[in-house]
Amino acid sequence: MNFDKELDARGLNCPLPILRTKKTLAELTAGQVLKIVSTDPGSVKDFQAFAKQTGNELLSSTEGGGEFIFFMKKK
Amino acid sequence: MAKKLAIIASKGTLDWAYPPLILASTAAALDYEVEIFFTFYGLQVLRKDVGGLKVSPLGNPGMPMKMPFGPKWFQSINWNIPNAIQGIIPGFESLATVLMKQTIANNGVASIETLRDVCVESGVKIIACQMTVDLFGFEHSDFIDNIEFGGAASFFEFAGESDITLFI
């Protein structure tokens, strides 16, 4: 999937992946896509909740090799 | 209109400094308007130097005492030290605090300073209880900038129109 910016949230624990995502999204313009890589298993549910509450669209959420990859489209 | 979260933070230990700051910073990331009223021991979280925040396993049977270093089998041991022993060992709380800080770093958990900075940067309104400032003999200069000083009425002004209120 194409993306405009990548956020490496590996090794960070709750709530840092969400806080860093919020900060990084602020640097993008509406419609741009942010890729986030996390190692926090709790982030799967958290990114769904973040998208639902902020209106940013979670395009995909995948898991592999102990990493969780999210693509989020800025509102 | 943005949802509102009002929190009273009343605890002054390293472990209990986390919940109000985690919830406030996350709520701000979710576009909530957030206010935290720091009162009694909670004021310790607002001091310029939070290096004095400690964790105490004394009288806290829920706290695992595990070592944050060494082989995995060693780290998994829960050192069950009786209260009576903890109480007579000088510096026991300082030791527990050092171990806790290492565990926090090992797990990629943010420091108190980091979470507090995020709160301030993301517009969380912080109010320090003036009455407790007087009671404990603190000066305004003991605390970080960007906070206000007020009383119970100022908490209710915001809490009264909040969607969520928490006492921590």
gemmi code that builds the backbone of each chain (N, CA, C; Angstrom):
import gemmi

chains = {
    "A": [
        ("MET", (0.845, -1.207, 0.000), (0.000, 0.000, 0.000), (0.878, 1.253, 0.000)),
        ("ASN", (0.466, 2.261, -0.765), (1.232, 3.512, -0.794), (1.012, 4.302, 0.484)),
        ("PHE", (2.062, 4.981, 0.899), (1.911, 5.846, 2.075), (2.816, 7.056, 1.932)),
        ("ASP", (2.506, 8.111, 2.677), (3.240, 9.370, 2.561), (4.303, 9.527, 3.641)),
        ("LYS", (4.099, 8.848, 4.762), (5.053, 8.958, 5.864), (4.985, 7.684, 6.691)),
        ("GLU", (6.121, 7.339, 7.311), (6.129, 6.137, 8.148), (6.523, 6.497, 9.570)),
        ("LEU", (5.811, 5.892, 10.530), (6.126, 6.106, 11.944), (6.604, 4.791, 12.544)),
        ("ASP", (7.816, 4.804, 13.075), (8.352, 3.608, 13.721), (8.025, 3.668, 15.211)),
        ("ALA", (7.044, 2.869, 15.620), (6.644, 2.861, 17.032), (7.079, 1.559, 17.694)),
        ("ARG", (8.064, 0.890, 17.101), (8.547, -0.378, 17.676), (9.125, -0.144, 19.071)),
        ("GLY", (8.799, -1.042, 19.975), (9.363, -0.960, 21.328), (8.632, -0.003, 22.247)),
        ("LEU", (7.706, 0.764, 21.705), (6.961, 1.713, 22.541), (5.703, 1.046, 23.099)),
        ("ASN", (5.371, 1.426, 24.307), (4.190, 0.851, 24.940), (3.109, 1.912, 25.148)),
        ("CYS", (1.906, 1.438, 25.428), (0.736, 2.300, 25.624), (1.040, 3.444, 26.591)),
        ("PRO", (0.676, 4.683, 26.322), (-0.087, 5.138, 25.154), (0.796, 5.760, 24.061)),
        ("LEU", (2.123, 5.511, 24.108), (3.025, 6.217, 23.189), (2.727, 6.019, 21.700)),
        ("PRO", (2.392, 4.784, 21.228), (2.102, 4.669, 19.791), (0.966, 5.603, 19.341)),
        ("ILE", (-0.050, 5.730, 20.156), (-1.182, 6.608, 19.820), (-0.752, 8.081, 19.877)),
        ("LEU", (0.009, 8.441, 20.918), (0.439, 9.839, 21.063), (1.344, 10.257, 19.905)),
        ("ARG", (2.261, 9.363, 19.516), (3.170, 9.675, 18.396), (2.396, 9.742, 17.087)),
        ("THR", (1.396, 8.877, 16.952), (0.577, 8.888, 15.737), (-0.174, 10.207, 15.614)),
        ("LYS", (-0.747, 10.637, 16.712), (-1.477, 11.909, 16.718), (-0.566, 13.052, 16.264)),
        ("LYS", (0.656, 13.048, 16.827), (1.618, 14.106, 16.523), (2.050, 14.052, 15.057)),
        ("THR", (2.277, 12.846, 14.559), (2.749, 12.694, 13.179), (1.641, 13.020, 12.178)),
        ("LEU", (0.407, 12.643, 12.492), (-0.719, 12.962, 11.603), (-0.848, 14.474, 11.417)),
        ("ALA", (-0.481, 15.220, 12.463), (-0.596, 16.683, 12.395), (0.326, 17.273, 11.326)),
        ("GLU", (1.377, 16.491, 10.967), (2.318, 16.973, 9.949), (1.837, 16.668, 8.525)),
        ("LEU", (0.776, 15.851, 8.413), (0.263, 15.468, 7.096), (-0.929, 16.348, 6.719)),
        ("THR", (-1.289, 16.298, 5.439), (-2.485, 17.014, 4.995), (-3.609, 16.002, 4.785)),
        ("ALA", (-4.833, 16.490, 4.748), (-6.006, 15.619, 4.615), (-5.868, 14.698, 3.407)),
        ("GLY", (-6.149, 13.400, 3.615), (-6.102, 12.436, 2.523), (-4.777, 11.694, 2.436)),
        ("GLN", (-3.739, 12.229, 3.078), (-2.440, 11.538, 3.053), (-2.482, 10.329, 3.987)),
        ("VAL", (-1.589, 9.361, 3.713), (-1.611, 8.094, 4.462), (-0.353, 7.927, 5.311)),
        ("LEU", (-0.559, 7.546, 6.548), (0.542, 7.290, 7.476), (0.642, 5.796, 7.737)),
        ("LYS", (1.859, 5.264, 7.606), (2.094, 3.860, 7.952), (2.696, 3.824, 9.354)),
        ("ILE", (2.155, 2.983, 10.224), (2.667, 2.874, 11.586), (3.083, 1.431, 11.840)),
        ("VAL", (4.293, 1.253, 12.371), (4.756, -0.086, 12.742), (4.909, -0.135, 14.255)),
        ("SER", (4.214, -1.076, 14.885), (4.214, -1.174, 16.335), (4.526, -2.596, 16.767)),
        ("THR", (5.028, -2.743, 17.993), (5.232, -4.091, 18.542), (4.339, -4.316, 19.753)),
        ("ASP", (3.466, -3.355, 20.026), (2.578, -3.444, 21.186), (1.270, -4.145, 20.789)),
        ("PRO", (1.031, -5.365, 21.312), (-0.182, -6.103, 20.937), (-1.462, -5.315, 21.268)),
        ("GLY", (-1.390, -4.457, 22.296), (-2.560, -3.670, 22.669), (-2.907, -2.607, 21.636)),
        ("SER", (-1.954, -2.322, 20.739), (-2.193, -1.239, 19.781), (-3.239, -1.615, 18.733)),
        ("VAL", (-3.478, -2.922, 18.526), (-4.461, -3.346, 17.514), (-5.837, -2.764, 17.851)),
        ("LYS", (-6.256, -2.982, 19.064), (-7.563, -2.471, 19.487), (-7.530, -0.945, 19.633)),
        ("ASP", (-6.375, -0.439, 20.089), (-6.249, 1.006, 20.299), (-6.336, 1.801, 18.996)),
        ("PHE", (-5.753, 1.271, 17.923), (-5.811, 2.018, 16.661), (-7.215, 2.013, 16.070)),
        ("GLN", (-7.945, 0.907, 16.291), (-9.355, 0.891, 15.866), (-10.129, 1.973, 16.621)),
        ("ALA", (-9.887, 2.036, 17.933), (-10.595, 3.004, 18.776), (-10.196, 4.437, 18.424)),
        ("PHE", (-8.914, 4.622, 18.130), (-8.417, 5.953, 17.765), (-9.098, 6.437, 16.478)),
        ("ALA", (-9.159, 5.521, 15.487), (-9.770, 5.874, 14.200), (-11.247, 6.211, 14.375)),
        ("LYS", (-11.914, 5.378, 15.140), (-13.360, 5.560, 15.340), (-13.659, 6.910, 16.005)),
        ("GLN", (-12.799, 7.285, 16.944), (-13.089, 8.501, 17.715), (-12.585, 9.787, 17.064)),
        ("THR", (-11.545, 9.665, 16.235), (-10.992, 10.894, 15.646), (-11.451, 11.120, 14.212)),
        ("GLY", (-12.017, 10.065, 13.573), (-12.487, 10.226, 12.195), (-11.412, 9.968, 11.156)),
        ("ASN", (-10.165, 9.736, 11.610), (-9.127, 9.316, 10.665), (-9.423, 7.867, 10.282)),
        ("GLU", (-9.190, 7.518, 9.003), (-9.625, 6.200, 8.536), (-8.507, 5.163, 8.651)),
        ("LEU", (-8.802, 4.045, 9.339), (-7.841, 2.946, 9.440), (-8.025, 2.075, 8.203)),
        ("LEU", (-7.098, 2.222, 7.231), (-7.235, 1.523, 5.951), (-6.944, 0.037, 6.099)),
        ("SER", (-5.943, -0.284, 6.931), (-5.655, -1.698, 7.149), (-4.898, -1.895, 8.449)),
        ("SER", (-5.038, -3.101, 8.986), (-4.379, -3.465, 10.235), (-3.914, -4.904, 10.070)),
        ("THR", (-2.596, -5.109, 9.997), (-2.085, -6.466, 9.778), (-1.028, -6.804, 10.811)),
        ("GLU", (-0.759, -8.107, 10.913), (0.159, -8.602, 11.926), (1.091, -9.621, 11.303)),
        ("GLY", (2.355, -9.570, 11.686), (3.294, -10.566, 11.182), (4.645, -10.436, 11.847)),
        ("GLY", (5.199, -11.542, 12.278), (6.533, -11.547, 12.874), (6.642, -10.670, 14.113)),
        ("GLY", (5.574, -10.645, 14.901), (5.598, -9.862, 16.136), (5.428, -8.372, 15.931)),
        ("GLU", (5.128, -7.976, 14.679), (4.910, -6.550, 14.410), (3.484, -6.312, 13.923)),
        ("PHE", (2.998, -5.147, 14.233), (1.641, -4.767, 13.838), (1.757, -3.560, 12.923)),
        ("ILE", (1.146, -3.663, 11.751), (1.282, -2.597, 10.768), (-0.082, -1.983, 10.466)),
        ("PHE", (-0.114, -0.686, 10.578), (-1.366, 0.042, 10.350), (-1.169, 1.086, 9.256)),
        ("PHE", (-2.196, 1.262, 8.448), (-2.208, 2.353, 7.475), (-3.387, 3.251, 7.829)),
        ("MET", (-3.091, 4.493, 8.084), (-4.149, 5.405, 8.511), (-4.198, 6.631, 7.599)),
        ("LYS", (-5.418, 6.907, 7.134), (-5.625, 8.029, 6.216), (-6.114, 9.222, 7.017)),
        ("LYS", (-5.400, 10.328, 6.873), (-5.762, 11.508, 7.660), (-7.093, 12.111, 7.202)),
        ("LYS", (-7.883, 12.472, 8.176), (-9.205, 13.068, 7.923), (-9.046, 14.413, 7.235)),
    ],
    "B": [
        ("MET", (-19.091, 19.375, 19.034), (-18.325, 19.931, 20.149), (-17.477, 18.824, 20.788)),
        ("ALA", (-16.293, 19.207, 21.206), (-15.375, 18.221, 21.788), (-15.921, 17.680, 23.112)),
        ("LYS", (-15.635, 16.399, 23.340), (-15.995, 15.819, 24.633), (-15.031, 16.355, 25.691)),
        ("LYS", (-15.477, 16.289, 26.934), (-14.635, 16.824, 28.015), (-14.350, 15.769, 29.076)),
        ("LEU", (-13.099, 15.775, 29.551), (-12.666, 14.851, 30.602), (-12.080, 15.659, 31.756)),
        ("ALA", (-12.594, 15.419, 32.945), (-12.061, 16.085, 34.141), (-11.502, 15.032, 35.091)),
        ("ILE", (-10.272, 15.246, 35.544), (-9.612, 14.281, 36.423), (-9.128, 14.970, 37.695)),
        ("ILE", (-9.329, 14.301, 38.824), (-8.670, 14.738, 40.050), (-7.524, 13.776, 40.301)),
        ("ALA", (-6.301, 14.298, 40.406), (-5.116, 13.474, 40.644), (-4.645, 13.724, 42.073)),
        ("SER", (-4.767, 12.704, 42.927), (-4.495, 12.919, 44.352), (-3.333, 12.099, 44.890)),
        ("LYS", (-2.688, 11.302, 44.011), (-1.641, 10.409, 44.501), (-0.238, 10.924, 44.124)),
        ("GLY", (0.713, 10.707, 45.021), (2.054, 11.250, 44.791), (3.155, 10.214, 44.758)),
        ("THR", (2.848, 9.018, 44.238), (3.896, 8.014, 44.083), (4.160, 7.815, 42.589)),
        ("LEU", (5.318, 7.228, 42.279), (5.707, 7.049, 40.881), (4.669, 6.234, 40.112)),
        ("ASP", (4.199, 5.143, 40.713), (3.219, 4.295, 40.013), (1.899, 5.031, 39.785)),
        ("TRP", (1.431, 5.738, 40.805), (0.125, 6.398, 40.679), (0.200, 7.743, 39.964)),
        ("ALA", (1.413, 8.160, 39.611), (1.530, 9.372, 38.791), (1.119, 9.053, 37.358)),
        ("TYR", (1.199, 7.765, 36.978), (0.920, 7.374, 35.593), (-0.541, 7.493, 35.149)),
        ("PRO", (-1.489, 6.897, 35.894), (-2.861, 6.868, 35.347), (-3.427, 8.220, 34.908)),
        ("PRO", (-3.321, 9.282, 35.738), (-3.898, 10.551, 35.261), (-3.210, 11.084, 34.007)),
        ("LEU", (-1.866, 10.909, 33.934), (-1.140, 11.449, 32.779), (-1.379, 10.623, 31.514)),
        ("ILE", (-1.488, 9.302, 31.662), (-1.775, 8.436, 30.502), (-3.170, 8.755, 29.964)),
        ("LEU", (-4.136, 8.825, 30.874), (-5.511, 9.059, 30.422), (-5.665, 10.454, 29.829)),
        ("ALA", (-5.042, 11.449, 30.457), (-5.182, 12.825, 29.964), (-4.523, 12.994, 28.597)),
        ("SER", (-3.312, 12.456, 28.440), (-2.618, 12.624, 27.151), (-3.344, 11.870, 26.044)),
        ("THR", (-3.859, 10.681, 26.369), (-4.586, 9.904, 25.356), (-5.892, 10.589, 24.985)),
        ("ALA", (-6.594, 11.082, 25.982), (-7.857, 11.778, 25.702), (-7.601, 13.001, 24.820)),
        ("ALA", (-6.512, 13.714, 25.100), (-6.173, 14.885, 24.274), (-5.905, 14.454, 22.836)),
        ("ALA", (-5.259, 13.280, 22.666), (-4.996, 12.760, 21.315), (-6.301, 12.386, 20.615)),
        ("LEU", (-7.315, 12.090, 21.399), (-8.639, 11.751, 20.847), (-9.523, 12.993, 20.751)),
        ("ASP", (-8.882, 14.153, 20.843), (-9.562, 15.448, 20.686), (-10.507, 15.815, 21.825)),
        ("TYR", (-10.296, 15.221, 22.986), (-11.051, 15.661, 24.166), (-10.455, 16.981, 24.662)),
        ("GLU", (-11.293, 17.761, 25.308), (-10.782, 18.870, 26.118), (-10.542, 18.273, 27.495)),
        ("VAL", (-9.354, 18.482, 28.061), (-9.016, 17.806, 29.310), (-8.536, 18.784, 30.367)),
        ("GLU", (-8.988, 18.549, 31.586), (-8.471, 19.320, 32.715), (-8.119, 18.355, 33.842)),
        ("ILE", (-6.948, 18.555, 34.449), (-6.568, 17.755, 35.621), (-6.384, 18.689, 36.806)),
        ("PHE", (-7.032, 18.328, 37.896), (-6.907, 19.079, 39.141), (-5.998, 18.272, 40.069)),
        ("PHE", (-4.793, 18.788, 40.312), (-3.829, 18.086, 41.162), (-3.967, 18.572, 42.593)),
        ("THR", (-4.260, 17.642, 43.487), (-4.478, 18.028, 44.870), (-3.763, 17.075, 45.831)),
        ("PHE", (-3.562, 17.497, 47.048), (-2.823, 16.718, 48.043), (-1.530, 16.141, 47.439)),
        ("TYR", (-1.282, 14.843, 47.589), (0.011, 14.291, 47.180), (0.207, 14.354, 45.665)),
        ("GLY", (-0.892, 14.537, 44.950), (-0.812, 14.672, 43.496), (0.064, 15.841, 43.070)),
        ("LEU", (0.217, 16.831, 43.952), (1.065, 17.989, 43.631), (2.499, 17.579, 43.298)),
        ("GLN", (2.936, 16.455, 43.879), (4.319, 15.995, 43.623), (4.576, 15.776, 42.136)),
        ("VAL", (3.517, 15.434, 41.404), (3.650, 15.147, 39.973), (3.918, 16.425, 39.172)),
        ("LEU", (3.620, 17.568, 39.775), (3.785, 18.853, 39.076), (5.100, 19.548, 39.413)),
        ("ARG", (5.879, 18.947, 40.317), (7.136, 19.611, 40.690), (8.091, 19.611, 39.510)),
        ("LYS", (8.910, 20.655, 39.452), (9.864, 20.761, 38.342), (10.718, 19.503, 38.259)),
        ("ASP", (11.168, 19.036, 39.411), (11.976, 17.819, 39.453), (11.111, 16.679, 40.003)),
        ("VAL", (10.779, 15.728, 39.142), (9.963, 14.607, 39.615), (10.833, 13.402, 39.980)),
        ("GLY", (12.147, 13.662, 40.111), (13.075, 12.594, 40.487), (12.782, 12.039, 41.872)),
        ("GLY", (12.026, 12.807, 42.663), (11.700, 12.366, 44.015), (10.504, 11.428, 44.085)),
        ("LEU", (9.828, 11.210, 42.968), (8.682, 10.283, 42.967), (9.183, 8.865, 43.194)),
        ("LYS", (8.572, 8.209, 44.160), (9.017, 6.851, 44.476), (7.855, 5.878, 44.453)),
        ("VAL", (8.197, 4.603, 44.374), (7.196, 3.563, 44.468), (7.487, 2.794, 45.750)),
        ("SER", (6.432, 2.426, 46.487), (6.642, 1.684, 47.718), (5.921, 0.348, 47.691)),
        ("PRO", (6.687, -0.748, 47.800), (6.047, -2.064, 47.855), (5.481, -2.346, 49.252)),
        ("LEU", (5.801, -1.474, 50.222), (5.392, -1.695, 51.608), (3.872, -1.579, 51.735)),
        ("GLY", (3.271, -2.630, 52.246), (1.820, -2.619, 52.412), (1.087, -2.648, 51.087)),
        ("ASN", (1.759, -3.119, 50.036), (1.133, -3.192, 48.715), (1.303, -4.601, 48.153)),
        ("PRO", (0.447, -5.539, 48.628), (0.621, -6.942, 48.240), (0.397, -7.187, 46.754)),
        ("GLY", (-0.185, -6.205, 46.047), (-0.438, -6.383, 44.620), (0.772, -6.109, 43.755)),
        ("MET", (1.820, -5.581, 44.366), (2.979, -5.191, 43.556), (3.998, -6.323, 43.447)),
        ("PRO", (4.212, -6.822, 42.211), (5.238, -7.854, 42.051), (6.613, -7.237, 42.271)),
        ("MET", (7.509, -7.966, 42.915), (8.895, -7.505, 43.084), (9.762, -8.392, 42.216)),
        ("LYS", (10.004, -7.922, 40.978), (10.793, -8.722, 40.053), (12.002, -7.926, 39.577)),
        ("MET", (13.058, -8.652, 39.284), (14.290, -7.999, 38.859), (14.242, -7.692, 37.356)),
        ("PRO", (14.629, -6.455, 36.978), (14.557, -6.082, 35.561), (15.824, -6.433, 34.780)),
        ("PHE", (16.643, -7.334, 35.301), (17.878, -7.712, 34.599), (18.141, -9.200, 34.849)),
        ("GLY", (19.134, -9.728, 34.154), (19.500, -11.134, 34.331), (18.717, -12.037, 33.393)),
        ("PRO", (19.007, -13.362, 33.473), (18.319, -14.315, 32.592), (16.812, -14.379, 32.888)),
        ("LYS", (16.074, -14.910, 31.917), (14.609, -14.887, 32.004), (14.084, -15.578, 33.265)),
        ("TRP", (14.672, -16.723, 33.619), (14.199, -17.460, 34.803), (14.362, -16.603, 36.063)),
        ("PHE", (15.437, -15.804, 36.082), (15.718, -14.954, 37.244), (14.716, -13.802, 37.311)),
        ("GLN", (14.425, -13.227, 36.128), (13.473, -12.096, 36.070), (12.067, -12.515, 36.441)),
        ("SER", (11.765, -13.816, 36.287), (10.388, -14.250, 36.553), (10.141, -14.542, 38.031)),
        ("ILE", (11.211, -14.500, 38.836), (11.030, -14.754, 40.279), (10.340, -13.565, 40.948)),
        ("ASN", (9.305, -13.848, 41.714), (8.657, -12.788, 42.487), (9.195, -12.829, 43.915)),
        ("TRP", (9.978, -11.821, 44.269), (10.625, -11.777, 45.583), (9.623, -11.324, 46.626)),
        ("ASN", (9.120, -12.316, 47.351), (8.081, -12.031, 48.327), (8.710, -11.642, 49.658)),
        ("ILE", (8.908, -10.343, 49.844), (9.602, -9.892, 51.050), (8.589, -9.364, 52.060)),
        ("PRO", (8.585, -9.948, 53.259), (7.576, -9.541, 54.262), (7.682, -8.051, 54.603)),
        ("ASN", (6.528, -7.440, 54.915), (6.481, -6.028, 55.291), (7.475, -5.693, 56.400)),
        ("ALA", (7.546, -6.583, 57.405), (8.398, -6.308, 58.568), (9.861, -6.163, 58.143)),
        ("ILE", (10.269, -6.969, 57.184), (11.655, -6.904, 56.692), (11.842, -5.617, 55.862)),
        ("GLN", (10.870, -5.367, 54.937), (10.949, -4.157, 54.100), (11.100, -2.912, 54.976)),
        ("GLY", (10.348, -2.909, 56.074), (10.291, -1.730, 56.938), (11.592, -1.409, 57.635)),
        ("ILE", (12.416, -2.422, 57.875), (13.641, -2.145, 58.635), (14.878, -2.012, 57.749)),
        ("ILE", (14.722, -2.276, 56.437), (15.887, -2.122, 55.546), (15.955, -0.677, 55.063)),
        ("PRO", (17.009, 0.081, 55.442), (17.109, 1.472, 54.987), (17.213, 1.517, 53.461)),
        ("GLY", (16.507, 2.450, 52.850), (16.614, 2.621, 51.406), (15.829, 1.605, 50.595)),
        ("PHE", (14.930, 0.861, 51.239), (14.201, -0.165, 50.497), (13.345, 0.445, 49.388)),
        ("GLU", (12.694, 1.578, 49.716), (11.852, 2.235, 48.705), (12.695, 2.764, 47.543)),
        ("SER", (13.871, 3.285, 47.873), (14.744, 3.795, 46.809), (15.172, 2.668, 45.888)),
        ("LEU", (15.475, 1.511, 46.474), (15.869, 0.354, 45.675), (14.702, -0.084, 44.788)),
        ("ALA", (13.516, -0.186, 45.386), (12.330, -0.594, 44.619), (12.073, 0.395, 43.485)),
        ("THR", (12.346, 1.690, 43.741), (12.112, 2.724, 42.725), (13.092, 2.588, 41.570)),
        ("VAL", (14.357, 2.316, 41.900), (15.367, 2.117, 40.853), (14.969, 0.936, 39.966)),
        ("LEU", (14.533, -0.154, 40.607), (14.136, -1.350, 39.853), (12.908, -1.059, 38.994)),
        ("MET", (11.962, -0.306, 39.548), (10.740, 0.029, 38.807), (11.061, 0.898, 37.596)),
        ("LYS", (11.950, 1.865, 37.781), (12.313, 2.750, 36.663), (12.980, 1.953, 35.544)),
        ("GLN", (13.810, 0.967, 35.926), (14.457, 0.131, 34.919), (13.418, -0.716, 34.184)),
        ("THR", (12.447, -1.248, 34.947), (11.379, -2.049, 34.344), (10.561, -1.201, 33.374)),
        ("ILE", (10.303, 0.039, 33.773), (9.547, 0.970, 32.926), (10.290, 1.194, 31.612)),
        ("ALA", (11.607, 1.434, 31.711), (12.414, 1.667, 30.504), (12.472, 0.405, 29.639)),
        ("ASN", (12.642, -0.764, 30.287), (12.717, -2.034, 29.543), (11.456, -2.294, 28.735)),
        ("ASN", (10.316, -1.817, 29.236), (9.039, -2.111, 28.596), (8.571, -1.019, 27.644)),
        ("GLY", (9.436, -0.045, 27.378), (9.054, 1.007, 26.434), (7.920, 1.873, 26.940)),
        ("VAL", (7.784, 1.944, 28.262), (6.754, 2.800, 28.847), (7.343, 4.201, 29.010)),
        ("ALA", (6.558, 5.203, 28.695), (7.036, 6.588, 28.743), (7.412, 6.997, 30.163)),
        ("SER", (8.326, 7.967, 30.279), (8.643, 8.514, 31.596), (7.555, 9.499, 31.997)),
        ("ILE", (7.500, 9.813, 33.283), (6.521, 10.783, 33.775), (6.731, 12.142, 33.092)),
        ("GLU", (7.999, 12.544, 32.944), (8.291, 13.832, 32.296), (7.729, 13.866, 30.877)),
        ("THR", (7.936, 12.765, 30.138), (7.459, 12.711, 28.750), (5.949, 12.873, 28.689)),
        ("LEU", (5.240, 12.098, 29.500), (3.775, 12.159, 29.468), (3.275, 13.533, 29.896)),
        ("ARG", (3.949, 14.110, 30.880), (3.552, 15.432, 31.360), (3.774, 16.476, 30.271)),
        ("ASP", (4.919, 16.362, 29.575), (5.194, 17.286, 28.467), (4.132, 17.171, 27.379)),
        ("VAL", (3.753, 15.933, 27.051), (2.728, 15.732, 26.024), (1.419, 16.399, 26.467)),
        ("CYS", (1.080, 16.228, 27.729), (-0.150, 16.844, 28.249), (-0.110, 18.363, 28.054)),
        ("VAL", (0.994, 18.980, 28.465), (1.114, 20.436, 28.355), (1.066, 20.866, 26.891)),
        ("GLU", (1.838, 20.149, 26.043), (1.885, 20.499, 24.614), (0.532, 20.329, 23.940)),
        ("SER", (-0.238, 19.340, 24.381), (-1.510, 19.094, 23.694), (-2.667, 19.845, 24.353)),
        ("GLY", (-2.329, 20.798, 25.208), (-3.352, 21.706, 25.704), (-4.175, 21.217, 26.885)),
        ("VAL", (-3.686, 20.190, 27.578), (-4.384, 19.756, 28.795), (-4.250, 20.869, 29.828)),
        ("LYS", (-5.386, 21.290, 30.400), (-5.340, 22.356, 31.390), (-5.001, 21.747, 32.750)),
        ("ILE", (-3.976, 22.280, 33.370), (-3.520, 21.738, 34.649), (-3.756, 22.757, 35.753)),
        ("ILE", (-4.470, 22.308, 36.783), (-4.719, 23.190, 37.924), (-4.134, 22.556, 39.178)),
        ("ALA", (-3.360, 23.325, 39.918), (-2.810, 22.860, 41.184), (-3.663, 23.442, 42.310)),
        ("CYS", (-3.965, 22.596, 43.273), (-4.812, 23.014, 44.395), (-4.046, 23.989, 45.302)),
        ("GLN", (-4.482, 25.231, 45.320), (-3.790, 26.261, 46.099), (-3.801, 25.948, 47.594)),
        ("MET", (-4.921, 25.387, 48.062), (-5.018, 25.061, 49.484), (-3.919, 24.086, 49.897)),
        ("THR", (-3.701, 23.031, 49.079), (-2.663, 22.052, 49.436), (-1.272, 22.622, 49.252)),
        ("VAL", (-1.118, 23.550, 48.305), (0.178, 24.219, 48.144), (0.537, 24.912, 49.460)),
        ("ASP", (-0.445, 25.609, 50.032), (-0.231, 26.290, 51.319), (-0.005, 25.280, 52.443)),
        ("LEU", (-0.853, 24.254, 52.460), (-0.815, 23.246, 53.525), (0.538, 22.564, 53.619)),
        ("PHE", (1.112, 22.245, 52.477), (2.388, 21.525, 52.436), (3.594, 22.473, 52.381)),
        ("GLY", (3.329, 23.788, 52.411), (4.428, 24.752, 52.419), (5.207, 24.816, 51.119)),
        ("PHE", (4.527, 24.598, 49.976), (5.201, 24.718, 48.677), (5.152, 26.163, 48.200)),
        ("GLU", (6.012, 26.478, 47.231), (5.983, 27.776, 46.556), (5.566, 27.523, 45.114)),
        ("HIS", (4.973, 28.539, 44.486), (4.591, 28.377, 43.076), (5.801, 28.041, 42.216)),
        ("SER", (6.967, 28.539, 42.649), (8.188, 28.306, 41.862), (8.666, 26.850, 41.948)),
        ("ASP", (8.061, 26.044, 42.840), (8.426, 24.621, 42.908), (7.868, 23.853, 41.723)),
        ("PHE", (6.870, 24.453, 41.070), (6.128, 23.703, 40.050), (6.477, 24.132, 38.629)),
        ("ILE", (6.120, 23.275, 37.674), (6.359, 23.584, 36.262), (5.546, 24.809, 35.843)),
        ("ASP", (5.965, 25.433, 34.750), (5.208, 26.558, 34.211), (3.956, 26.020, 33.530)),
        ("ASN", (3.156, 26.919, 33.021), (1.959, 26.537, 32.271), (0.891, 25.843, 33.108)),
        ("ILE", (0.893, 26.095, 34.430), (-0.201, 25.563, 35.231), (-0.887, 26.721, 35.940)),
        ("GLU", (-2.115, 26.459, 36.404), (-2.854, 27.486, 37.137), (-3.066, 26.999, 38.562)),
        ("PHE", (-3.365, 27.943, 39.434), (-3.621, 27.586, 40.826), (-5.061, 27.955, 41.148)),
        ("GLY", (-5.777, 27.031, 41.768), (-7.177, 27.307, 42.064), (-7.704, 26.366, 43.119)),
        ("GLY", (-9.005, 26.438, 43.343), (-9.627, 25.619, 44.375), (-10.726, 24.738, 43.830)),
        ("ALA", (-11.486, 24.155, 44.751), (-12.519, 23.188, 44.379), (-13.531, 23.789, 43.406)),
        ("ALA", (-13.870, 25.056, 43.609), (-14.877, 25.669, 42.737), (-14.408, 25.706, 41.289)),
        ("SER", (-13.092, 25.920, 41.090), (-12.595, 25.969, 39.717), (-12.628, 24.585, 39.077)),
        ("PHE", (-12.481, 23.536, 39.893), (-12.621, 22.181, 39.353), (-14.056, 21.957, 38.866)),
        ("PHE", (-15.014, 22.348, 39.689), (-16.413, 22.095, 39.329), (-16.863, 22.900, 38.113)),
        ("GLU", (-16.235, 24.050, 37.915), (-16.598, 24.849, 36.753), (-16.421, 24.031, 35.475)),
        ("PHE", (-15.338, 23.248, 35.430), (-15.072, 22.417, 34.263), (-15.768, 21.057, 34.387)),
        ("ALA", (-15.662, 20.429, 35.585), (-16.218, 19.081, 35.781), (-17.731, 19.058, 35.576)),
        ("GLY", (-18.383, 20.161, 35.928), (-19.833, 20.223, 35.823), (-20.344, 20.073, 34.408)),
        ("GLU", (-19.502, 20.419, 33.460), (-19.929, 20.274, 32.066), (-19.108, 19.210, 31.332)),
        ("SER", (-18.476, 18.306, 32.110), (-17.664, 17.255, 31.502), (-18.481, 16.004, 31.209)),
        ("ASP", (-17.998, 15.214, 30.226), (-18.639, 13.948, 29.895), (-18.129, 12.843, 30.819)),
        ("ILE", (-16.877, 12.975, 31.246), (-16.257, 11.962, 32.103), (-15.530, 12.683, 33.241)),
        ("THR", (-15.739, 12.192, 34.468), (-14.946, 12.717, 35.591), (-14.347, 11.536, 36.346)),
        ("LEU", (-13.078, 11.644, 36.658), (-12.379, 10.560, 37.339), (-11.647, 11.078, 38.570)),
        ("PHE", (-11.685, 10.288, 39.623), (-10.887, 10.592, 40.813), (-9.800, 9.534, 40.923)),
        ("ILE", (-8.553, 9.988, 40.865), (-7.439, 9.033, 40.905), (-6.535, 9.355, 42.081)),
    ],
}
model = gemmi.Model(1)
for chain_id, residues in chains.items():
    chain = gemmi.Chain(chain_id)
    for i, (resn, *xyz) in enumerate(residues, 1):
        res = gemmi.Residue()
        res.name, res.seqid = resn, gemmi.SeqId(i, " ")
        for name, pos in zip(("N", "CA", "C"), xyz):
            atom = gemmi.Atom()
            atom.name, atom.element = name, gemmi.Element(name[0])
            atom.pos, atom.b_iso = gemmi.Position(*pos), 0.0
            res.add_atom(atom)
        chain.add_residue(res)
    model.add_chain(chain)
structure = gemmi.Structure()
structure.add_model(model)
structure.setup_entities()
